[in-house]
Amino acid sequence: MSLEDHLDALLRPAADTQAEPPQTVRPAAMAPKGWEPGVRYEAGGSMLVTAPAAEAPPQDETGWRERVEALGLAVPDGYRVRLVEARHDPAAWHRDAQGEDAVTRPVWRCRYLIEPATPGWASTDDLNSLVRDAMRRRRKQRPTPETAARALGVVYADPQAGKVGRDGGTKELVGRIADRFDRLQDHLRDLGKVGRAPDAAYWLDGGDCIEGFENVTSQAFTNDLTLTQMVRIHRRLTFEGLDRLAATFPRVVAATVGSNHARVRRGKDPVGPPEDDWGIEVMSQIADAYSRNPDAYGHVSFVTPEPWRDTISLDMAGTIVGLAHGHQYPRPEKAVDWWRAQTFGRQPIADARVLVTAHYHHFRAQQLGNGRLWLQAPTLDNGSDWYAMRSGEVSQPGLMVFSATADGWDDLRIL
């Protein structure tokens, strides 16, 4: 069935009884600009329907479909109706007759999307609204202290945007991350109650920000986003996370490292130096954007590896914390030996007292040597089904947080 056939089917009446426009008891409320009733065609054969003002919208698809069909539109087989926006107007103007009897009455203004019911994203607006509706952006200017007595580390690891697994796809990923950001606010509240509120925050992006298409063949058939959409989702989620920290702390440091899923590749082979990485590029884009608004974001700084390195170290309130993705060694058990070798080779993490890694999608903490700590971060993705089938282990998603002072680390939690 062609796109034109789909559009014609969408415009046909649902039944003979709907051949004529439905009669209304009262004239509809006068619509504000942008809310005029009408239909807008979307890519992929979808339609965005702005309905006339009415009572509160239904709570399920059956009711949404009835609202759309009451407008004289037919929903063809293979399509679904979804409520994408609803706004309450407590005092909408009406004219109940032809005279000078204008009155106000509460109404709801709604938009519905008629879209293909098959998996995938029907339109760019549909994908964009997913992040916009799940998040609430906040910006606030704060003075920047020269030093911090207590720093918060937020480890954002392995979201792999675009990946579809046992725990869903992009919609579920965005909802999961939004929930973890809310839990982060609760964690900060709890720290304040016990007198251990941090005065600086470090965003530690552990890598694998996108799923990509080149690591294994199956990715080309299991992803629900294109490559550019993956990058776009990751950028907007990172914007949201950093905005929340920037609105809360007088000093914020955002750091990331290269990783295997985000590496620019030709086939399965990496192309260029380790810095040729989509995660590093996204962090660079955000740094450029923040630099245009120093009043709101002048207290946010950014750290990425040197061009031929893939690890970094940060001074978090007197404790040196190293960050690496973790793809440099073949098994998680090899992390300890790899870290020791990095120390002998005087690599960027040589002096780290705490090493944070990702890649292996499960939480692990191990004390080493004379007061060193290795933290393996859990994943934020939709499930590592290949690893579960191979090992029988199932990774639990979470956002790892901890605090650091000159005396070491504390307040380690998985949100």
C-alpha positions in Angstrom: 0.0 0.0 0.0 1.5 3.3 -1.0 1.9 6.4 1.1 -0.8 8.2 -0.9 -3.2 5.2 -0.2 -2.4 5.5 3.5 -3.2 9.2 3.5 -6.4 8.7 1.6 -7.5 6.0 4.0 -6.8 8.3 6.9 -9.1 10.9 5.5 -12.0 8.6 4.6 -14.9 8.6 7.1 -14.8 5.7 9.6 -18.4 4.8 8.9 -21.4 5.9 6.8 -22.8 7.6 9.9 -19.7 9.9 9.9 -20.0 11.0 6.3 -21.2 14.4 7.6 -19.2 16.4 10.2 -20.5 15.8 13.7 -23.0 18.3 15.1 -22.0 20.2 18.2 -24.3 21.6 20.8 -22.2 24.7 21.3 -19.7 26.5 19.2 -16.2 25.5 20.0 -13.9 27.7 22.1 -11.9 30.3 20.1 -8.5 28.6 19.6 -5.3 30.5 20.6 -2.6 30.8 18.0 -1.0 27.4 17.2 -4.0 25.5 18.4 -6.3 26.0 15.5 -8.1 22.6 14.7 -6.5 20.9 11.7 -4.3 18.1 10.4 -0.6 18.0 9.6 1.0 15.3 7.5 4.1 13.7 9.0 6.9 11.6 7.5 6.2 7.9 7.3 2.5 8.3 6.6 1.4 9.7 10.0 -0.9 12.6 10.7 -0.9 15.0 13.6 -4.4 16.0 14.5 -5.1 19.2 16.5 -8.7 18.6 17.9 -11.2 21.4 18.8 -11.4 22.3 22.4 -13.4 19.7 24.4 -13.7 18.0 27.8 -10.8 16.2 29.5 -9.2 13.6 27.1 -9.8 9.9 27.6 -7.1 7.8 29.3 -6.6 5.0 26.7 -6.3 4.5 23.0 -9.9 3.4 22.5 -11.1 6.8 23.7 -8.4 8.7 21.7 -9.5 6.8 18.6 -13.2 7.8 19.2 -12.2 11.4 19.6 -10.3 11.4 16.2 -13.1 9.5 14.4 -15.7 11.9 15.8 -13.9 14.6 13.7 -14.6 12.6 10.5 -11.2 11.0 10.2 -10.8 7.2 9.7 -8.0 5.3 11.3 -7.0 2.5 8.9 -5.9 -1.0 9.8 -2.3 -1.1 11.0 -2.4 2.4 12.5 -2.8 3.5 16.1 -3.9 6.8 17.8 -1.8 8.3 20.5 -2.4 11.4 22.7 0.9 13.5 22.3 -0.1 16.8 23.9 -2.9 17.9 26.2 -3.3 21.4 27.7 -6.0 22.6 30.2 -7.4 26.0 29.6 -9.4 27.0 32.7 -11.1 30.0 31.1 -11.6 29.6 27.4 -13.8 32.2 25.6 -17.1 31.0 24.1 -20.1 32.6 22.3 -23.1 30.4 23.0 -25.3 32.4 20.6 -25.0 35.2 18.1 -25.5 38.0 20.6 -23.1 39.7 23.0 -23.0 36.8 25.4 -19.3 35.8 25.5 -18.6 33.5 28.4 -15.6 31.6 29.7 -15.6 27.9 30.3 -12.8 25.4 31.1 -11.7 23.2 28.2 -8.9 20.8 27.1 -6.9 21.3 23.9 -5.4 18.1 22.6 -3.2 16.8 19.8 -3.4 13.2 18.6 -0.9 11.4 16.4 -2.2 8.7 14.0 0.9 6.6 13.3 1.9 3.1 12.0 1.5 0.5 14.8 4.6 -1.3 13.7 7.9 -0.8 15.7 10.0 2.2 14.8 9.6 6.0 14.9 7.1 7.5 12.6 8.5 11.0 12.6 11.2 13.3 13.9 8.7 15.2 16.0 7.5 12.0 17.6 11.1 11.2 18.6 11.9 14.7 19.7 8.8 14.8 21.9 9.9 11.7 23.7 12.8 13.5 25.3 10.9 16.8 25.7 7.9 15.3 27.5 10.0 13.1 29.8 12.3 15.8 31.0 12.0 19.2 32.6 14.8 21.7 31.8 16.1 24.1 34.4 18.9 26.6 34.3 20.3 28.8 37.0 23.4 30.9 37.3 25.6 30.2 40.3 29.0 31.5 41.5 32.0 29.2 41.0 34.1 28.4 44.1 37.8 27.9 43.6 37.9 24.6 45.5 35.3 22.0 46.7 35.3 20.3 50.0 33.0 17.4 48.9 32.4 16.4 45.3 29.6 14.2 43.8 30.4 11.8 41.1 27.6 10.8 38.7 28.5 7.8 36.5 26.5 7.8 33.3 27.5 4.5 31.7 26.5 2.5 28.6 23.0 4.0 27.7 23.6 2.7 24.1 20.9 4.8 22.6 19.0 3.0 19.8 19.5 -0.4 21.2 16.4 -2.7 21.6 16.5 -5.4 24.2 14.5 -7.3 26.8 13.8 -4.0 28.6 12.5 -2.2 25.6 13.8 0.4 23.1 14.3 4.2 23.0 11.1 5.1 24.8 11.9 2.8 27.7 15.5 4.1 27.8 14.4 7.7 28.1 11.9 6.9 30.8 14.5 4.9 32.7 17.1 7.8 32.6 14.4 10.4 33.5 13.6 8.2 36.6 17.2 8.0 37.6 17.6 11.7 37.3 14.7 12.1 39.7 16.3 9.6 42.1 19.5 11.7 41.9 17.6 14.7 43.2 16.3 12.5 46.1 19.9 11.3 46.8 21.1 14.9 47.1 18.2 15.7 49.4 19.2 12.8 51.6 22.9 13.8 51.7 21.8 17.3 52.8 19.8 15.9 55.7 22.8 14.1 57.1 25.2 17.0 56.6 27.2 15.6 53.7 25.9 17.7 50.8 28.5 18.0 48.0 29.4 21.5 46.8 30.6 20.4 43.3 29.5 17.7 40.8 31.4 15.6 38.3 29.5 14.1 35.4 31.5 10.9 34.5 30.3 9.6 31.1 31.7 6.1 30.9 31.1 5.7 27.2 29.0 3.5 24.8 26.6 6.4 24.5 25.1 4.9 21.3 24.5 1.4 20.1 26.0 1.9 16.6 25.8 -0.4 13.7 29.3 -1.8 13.2 30.2 -3.8 16.3 28.1 -6.9 15.4 25.9 -7.7 12.5 22.7 -8.1 14.5 22.8 -4.4 15.4 21.6 -3.5 11.8 18.4 -5.4 12.5 17.6 -4.7 16.2 18.1 -0.9 16.5 15.1 1.4 16.5 17.0 4.6 15.6 19.3 5.7 12.8 22.9 6.7 13.6 22.1 10.4 13.7 19.0 9.9 15.8 21.2 7.9 18.3 23.6 10.8 18.6 20.8 13.3 18.9 19.1 11.4 21.7 22.4 11.0 23.6 23.1 14.7 23.2 19.7 15.8 24.5 19.8 13.4 27.5 23.3 14.6 28.4 22.0 18.2 28.1 19.3 17.4 30.5 21.5 15.7 33.1 24.1 18.5 33.0 21.3 21.2 33.2 20.1 19.6 36.4 23.6 19.6 37.9 24.3 23.1 36.6 21.1 24.4 38.3 22.1 22.7 41.6 25.9 23.1 42.0 28.2 26.1 41.9 30.8 24.0 40.0 30.2 21.2 37.5 32.8 19.2 35.6 31.7 17.0 32.6 34.0 14.3 31.5 33.9 11.5 29.0 36.3 8.9 27.3 36.3 6.9 24.1 34.5 3.6 23.9 33.9 0.7 21.5 30.3 1.3 20.5 30.7 5.0 20.0 34.0 4.7 18.1 33.9 5.8 14.4 34.4 2.7 12.4 34.6 1.4 8.8 33.0 -2.0 9.1 34.2 -3.4 12.5 37.6 -1.6 12.4 38.2 1.7 14.2 39.0 4.6 12.0 41.4 7.4 13.2 42.7 8.1 16.7 40.9 7.1 19.9 39.3 10.6 20.1 37.4 9.9 16.9 34.4 9.0 19.0 30.7 10.1 19.0 30.6 10.4 22.8 33.6 12.8 22.7 32.0 14.7 19.8 28.7 15.1 21.7 30.6 16.4 24.7 32.4 18.9 22.5 29.0 20.1 21.0 27.6 20.7 24.5 30.8 22.6 25.5 30.4 24.8 22.4 26.7 25.4 23.3 27.4 26.2 26.9 30.2 28.6 25.9 27.6 30.8 24.2 25.8 31.4 27.5 28.5 32.1 30.2 26.0 33.7 32.5 24.1 30.5 32.9 26.9 27.9 32.3 30.2 29.7 33.0 30.6 27.4 36.1 30.5 24.2 33.9 33.8 22.9 32.5 34.6 19.9 30.2 37.3 17.3 30.1 38.1 14.8 27.3 41.2 12.6 26.7 44.2 13.7 24.8 44.0 12.8 21.1 45.9 9.6 21.4 44.7 8.6 24.9 41.5 6.9 26.0 41.6 7.6 29.8 41.6 10.7 32.0 42.1 11.6 35.7 40.3 14.2 37.7 40.9 15.9 41.0 37.6 15.5 42.8 37.9 17.5 46.1 41.4 16.2 46.8 40.9 12.6 45.6 42.3 11.6 42.1 39.6 9.7 40.2 40.4 8.0 36.9 37.9 7.2 34.2 38.1 4.6 31.5 35.5 2.8 29.4 36.8 -0.7 30.1 37.0 -2.2 26.6 40.8 -2.1 26.9 40.9 -5.5 28.7 39.1 -8.8 27.6 37.3 -9.7 30.8 36.3 -7.7 33.9 38.7 -9.8 36.0 41.6 -8.3 34.0 40.9 -4.7 35.1 43.2 -5.0 38.1 46.2 -6.1 36.0 45.4 -3.6 33.4 45.3 -0.7 35.9 48.6 -1.9 37.4 50.2 -1.8 34.0 48.8 1.6 33.3 50.4 2.8 36.5 53.8 1.4 35.5 53.4 3.0 32.0 52.6 6.4 33.6 49.4 6.7 31.7 46.7 9.3 32.7 45.2 7.1 35.4 48.6 6.3 37.0 48.0 8.4 40.1 44.2 7.6 40.5 43.1 6.4 43.9 39.7 5.5 42.5 39.2 4.0 39.0 35.7 4.2 37.4 35.0 1.9 34.4 32.0 0.8 32.4 31.6 -1.6 29.4 30.8 -4.8 31.4 27.3 -3.6 32.4 27.3 -4.8 36.0 28.2 -3.2 39.3 31.4 -4.3 41.1 33.6 -2.6 43.7 37.0 -3.9 44.7 39.7 -2.5 47.0 43.2 -2.8 45.7 46.8 -2.1 46.9 47.2 0.6 49.5 43.8 2.3 49.6 42.9 2.2 45.9 39.3 1.4 44.7 38.0 0.0 41.4 34.4 0.8 40.6 32.7 -1.1 37.8 29.6 0.8 36.9 26.2 -0.8 36.0 24.6 -0.1 32.7 21.7 2.2 31.8 20.8 0.3 28.6 17.8 -1.9 27.7 19.5 -5.2 28.6 22.6 -7.2 27.5 20.8 -10.2 26.1 23.9 -11.6 24.4 25.8 -11.6 27.7 22.9 -13.2 29.5 22.7 -16.0 26.9 26.4 -16.6 27.1 26.9 -16.4 30.9 23.4 -16.7 32.5 24.0 -13.4 34.3 21.5 -10.5 33.9 22.7 -7.0 34.4 20.5 -4.6 36.4 20.4 -1.0 35.1 21.3 1.8 37.4 23.0 5.2 37.9 26.1 4.9 40.1 26.9 7.8 42.4 29.5 8.4 45.0 31.1 11.3 46.9 34.8 12.2 47.2 36.8 14.3 49.7 40.4 14.8 50.5 40.1 11.8 52.8 38.8 9.5 50.1 35.4 8.3 49.0 32.0 7.6 50.6 28.2 7.6 50.0 28.5 5.0 47.1 25.0 4.1 45.8 23.2 2.6 42.8 20.1 4.6 41.9 
